Amino acid sequence: MENVIPQQWASPCGNQCTHKYAALMQIPWRVFCKKGCNADGDTWEECLAECDEICYKDPVLKDQQWSAYIDRSPGAVNYSQDCFNACVTGCGYKFEIGKEKVDQVRPRPLPSEPLPEVKPPTSPAATKPDEPAEDVPSTSA
């Protein structure tokens, strides 16, 4: 029986992602690179669209912008961009696209209006802004 080494268990695309994102701090990007390798799309363009879908928060419920918070993408804009770049790298490996063309792909432009903030409910104890809530201890001795 022939010895099978671990590198032979993974796809060549996955191996390239593992090599490119080898550092411990790059593990999340390795995962997203491999998602590009395993994307369902049959073309380069479909793979890029899947990376966009994976890496950016969009409303889960149509026309309900607040529902973007339950999307499972990375969240912070810089993380989304890093995710997208790693995923595109995986697509490049999958479709054997040259590094020059992969590097030309740009992530989605930043949203012009940020996602709405989710604010905690206000305490009913404080009725006026300059009036302390009753459960706040007084600082006088």
C-alpha positions as a Markdown table, in Angstrom:
| # | Residue | x | y | z |
|---|---|---|---|---|
| 1 | Met | 0.0 | 0.0 | 0.0 |
| 2 | Glu | 1.3 | 3.4 | -1.0 |
| 3 | Asn | 1.7 | 6.1 | 1.7 |
| 4 | Val | -0.7 | 9.0 | 1.4 |
| 5 | Ile | 0.6 | 12.2 | 2.8 |
| 6 | Pro | -1.9 | 14.9 | 4.1 |
| 7 | Gln | -1.2 | 17.3 | 1.2 |
| 8 | Gln | -2.7 | 14.7 | -1.1 |
| 9 | Trp | -6.0 | 14.7 | 0.8 |
| 10 | Ala | -6.9 | 18.3 | 0.0 |
| 11 | Ser | -7.6 | 19.8 | -3.4 |
| 12 | Pro | -4.7 | 21.7 | -5.1 |
| 13 | Cys | -6.8 | 24.9 | -4.6 |
| 14 | Gly | -7.2 | 24.3 | -0.9 |
| 15 | Asn | -3.4 | 23.5 | -0.6 |
| 16 | Gln | -2.7 | 26.9 | -2.3 |
| 17 | Cys | -4.9 | 28.6 | 0.2 |
| 18 | Thr | -3.2 | 26.8 | 3.1 |
| 19 | His | 0.2 | 27.9 | 1.8 |
| 20 | Lys | -0.8 | 31.5 | 1.2 |
| 21 | Tyr | -2.6 | 32.0 | 4.5 |
| 22 | Ala | -0.2 | 29.8 | 6.6 |
| 23 | Ala | 0.2 | 32.1 | 9.6 |
| 24 | Leu | -1.9 | 31.4 | 12.7 |
| 25 | Met | -3.5 | 34.9 | 12.5 |
| 26 | Gln | -4.5 | 34.2 | 8.9 |
| 27 | Ile | -6.7 | 31.2 | 9.6 |
| 28 | Pro | -10.0 | 33.0 | 9.0 |
| 29 | Trp | -8.7 | 34.2 | 5.6 |
| 30 | Arg | -7.6 | 30.7 | 4.8 |
| 31 | Val | -11.1 | 29.5 | 5.5 |
| 32 | Phe | -12.6 | 32.2 | 3.2 |
| 33 | Cys | -10.0 | 31.4 | 0.5 |
| 34 | Lys | -11.1 | 27.8 | 0.6 |
| 35 | Lys | -14.7 | 28.9 | 0.3 |
| 36 | Gly | -13.7 | 30.5 | -3.0 |
| 37 | Cys | -12.2 | 27.1 | -4.0 |
| 38 | Asn | -15.4 | 25.4 | -3.1 |
| 39 | Ala | -17.8 | 28.0 | -4.5 |
| 40 | Asp | -20.7 | 26.5 | -6.5 |
| 41 | Gly | -20.3 | 28.9 | -9.4 |
| 42 | Asp | -19.2 | 27.4 | -12.7 |
| 43 | Thr | -17.5 | 30.6 | -13.9 |
| 44 | Trp | -15.1 | 33.2 | -12.6 |
| 45 | Glu | -17.9 | 35.8 | -12.4 |
| 46 | Glu | -20.2 | 33.5 | -10.5 |
| 47 | Cys | -17.4 | 32.7 | -8.0 |
| 48 | Leu | -16.8 | 36.4 | -7.5 |
| 49 | Ala | -20.6 | 36.9 | -6.9 |
| 50 | Glu | -20.5 | 34.2 | -4.3 |
| 51 | Cys | -17.6 | 35.8 | -2.5 |
| 52 | Asp | -19.6 | 39.0 | -2.4 |
| 53 | Glu | -22.5 | 37.2 | -0.9 |
| 54 | Ile | -20.4 | 35.4 | 1.6 |
| 55 | Cys | -18.4 | 38.4 | 2.8 |
| 56 | Tyr | -20.8 | 41.3 | 3.0 |
| 57 | Lys | -23.7 | 41.8 | 5.3 |
| 58 | Asp | -27.0 | 42.1 | 3.4 |
| 59 | Pro | -30.5 | 42.1 | 4.7 |
| 60 | Val | -31.7 | 38.6 | 5.3 |
| 61 | Leu | -35.3 | 39.7 | 5.1 |
| 62 | Lys | -36.1 | 41.6 | 1.9 |
| 63 | Asp | -36.5 | 45.3 | 2.4 |
| 64 | Gln | -35.6 | 45.0 | 6.1 |
| 65 | Gln | -32.1 | 46.6 | 6.4 |
| 66 | Trp | -32.0 | 45.8 | 10.2 |
| 67 | Ser | -32.0 | 42.1 | 9.3 |
| 68 | Ala | -28.4 | 42.4 | 8.0 |
| 69 | Tyr | -27.3 | 42.0 | 11.6 |
| 70 | Ile | -28.3 | 38.3 | 11.5 |
| 71 | Asp | -26.3 | 37.7 | 8.3 |
| 72 | Arg | -23.3 | 35.4 | 9.1 |
| 73 | Ser | -20.7 | 37.4 | 7.2 |
| 74 | Pro | -17.7 | 39.0 | 9.0 |
| 75 | Gly | -19.4 | 42.3 | 9.8 |
| 76 | Ala | -16.8 | 45.1 | 10.1 |
| 77 | Val | -16.0 | 46.7 | 6.7 |
| 78 | Asn | -12.3 | 45.9 | 6.9 |
| 79 | Tyr | -13.0 | 42.3 | 7.7 |
| 80 | Ser | -15.5 | 42.0 | 4.9 |
| 81 | Gln | -12.9 | 43.4 | 2.5 |
| 82 | Asp | -10.2 | 41.0 | 3.7 |
| 83 | Cys | -12.7 | 38.1 | 3.5 |
| 84 | Phe | -13.6 | 39.1 | -0.1 |
| 85 | Asn | -10.0 | 39.4 | -1.1 |
| 86 | Ala | -9.2 | 35.9 | 0.4 |
| 87 | Cys | -12.3 | 34.4 | -1.3 |
| 88 | Val | -11.3 | 35.9 | -4.6 |
| 89 | Thr | -7.9 | 34.4 | -4.2 |
| 90 | Gly | -9.5 | 31.0 | -3.8 |
| 91 | Cys | -11.6 | 31.7 | -7.0 |
| 92 | Gly | -8.4 | 32.6 | -8.8 |
| 93 | Tyr | -6.8 | 29.3 | -7.7 |
| 94 | Lys | -10.0 | 27.3 | -8.7 |
| 95 | Phe | -10.2 | 28.8 | -12.2 |
| 96 | Glu | -6.4 | 29.2 | -12.6 |
| 97 | Ile | -6.7 | 32.9 | -13.1 |
| 98 | Gly | -3.4 | 34.8 | -13.0 |
| 99 | Lys | -2.4 | 36.8 | -9.9 |
| 100 | Glu | -2.5 | 40.1 | -11.9 |
| 101 | Lys | -6.2 | 39.6 | -12.8 |
| 102 | Val | -7.1 | 38.5 | -9.2 |
| 103 | Asp | -5.4 | 41.5 | -7.8 |
| 104 | Gln | -7.5 | 43.8 | -10.1 |
| 105 | Val | -10.7 | 42.6 | -8.5 |
| 106 | Arg | -12.0 | 45.2 | -6.1 |
| 107 | Pro | -14.4 | 44.6 | -3.2 |
| 108 | Arg | -17.9 | 46.1 | -3.2 |
| 109 | Pro | -17.8 | 49.9 | -2.5 |
| 110 | Leu | -18.5 | 51.0 | 1.0 |
| 111 | Pro | -22.1 | 51.6 | 1.7 |
| 112 | Ser | -23.0 | 55.3 | 1.5 |
| 113 | Glu | -25.3 | 54.9 | 4.5 |
| 114 | Pro | -24.2 | 52.8 | 7.4 |
| 115 | Leu | -26.4 | 50.0 | 8.8 |
| 116 | Pro | -28.8 | 51.3 | 11.4 |
| 117 | Glu | -27.6 | 51.2 | 15.0 |
| 118 | Val | -29.3 | 48.9 | 17.3 |
| 119 | Lys | -29.9 | 50.9 | 20.5 |
| 120 | Pro | -30.6 | 49.3 | 23.8 |
| 121 | Pro | -34.0 | 50.1 | 25.2 |
| 122 | Thr | -34.1 | 53.2 | 27.4 |
| 123 | Ser | -34.6 | 52.8 | 31.1 |
| 124 | Pro | -38.1 | 53.8 | 32.2 |
| 125 | Ala | -36.7 | 55.0 | 35.6 |
| 126 | Ala | -35.0 | 58.0 | 34.1 |
| 127 | Thr | -37.8 | 60.2 | 32.7 |
| 128 | Lys | -35.7 | 63.4 | 32.0 |
| 129 | Pro | -32.2 | 63.5 | 30.5 |
| 130 | Asp | -30.8 | 65.5 | 33.4 |
| 131 | Glu | -32.5 | 63.5 | 36.1 |
| 132 | Pro | -30.6 | 60.4 | 37.4 |
| 133 | Ala | -32.3 | 57.0 | 37.5 |
| 134 | Glu | -33.4 | 55.9 | 40.9 |
| 135 | Asp | -31.1 | 52.9 | 41.0 |
| 136 | Val | -28.0 | 55.1 | 40.6 |
| 137 | Pro | -26.4 | 55.7 | 44.0 |
| 138 | Ser | -25.8 | 59.2 | 45.1 |
| 139 | Thr | -22.2 | 60.4 | 45.2 |
| 140 | Ser | -22.6 | 62.7 | 48.2 |
| 141 | Ala | -21.4 | 61.5 | 51.6 |
